[in-house]
Amino acid sequence: MRVRITEYLDIDLAAEEWRCNRCNAAMGDARESYKKGCLIHDRDPREVHFPMGPSKDFNFSFDPKWMRIVEFYCPGCGTMLETEYLPPGHPLTWDIQLDIDKLKQKHGVTSAAPKKRPRPITAGAPAKPKPQPKPAIARKKARR
């Protein structure tokens, strides 16, 4: 069952994934941000908001040192899904977080078992525990 979430985004409750409602492209796990499955364009704000005013230094355009425009597109059809204005270096926002289990219950969708989350992959052997430093009293006795 598909439920409309925004103008261009649906959620497929049975598969637990985001879908573009224009081209039906899958955009990732519904328990994560749909933005992870989008095409992203980081734009210079001067491309969108042209400088207006008497001088180059004093105008009504956004300074790219202080702000960036991030656009999110469907990977299937290229429909723009979202635009964010963020300071440089700021992580992308997670603007839609749904309670998938409650939505399934509301719409009568049943599933055998919830999806299992993959465990994080760690490189190499497990880390050895760091040795604990000796208490300050024991260190003072060792110096004498």
PyMOL commands that set and color helices and strands:
alter all, ss='L'
color gray80, all
select helices_A, chain A and resi 34-37+45-48+100-107+136-143
alter helices_A, ss='H'
color red, helices_A
select strands_A, chain A and resi 2-4+9-12+17-20+26-29+39-43+68-73+80-86
alter strands_A, ss='S'
color yellow, strands_A
deselect
rebuild
show_as cartoon
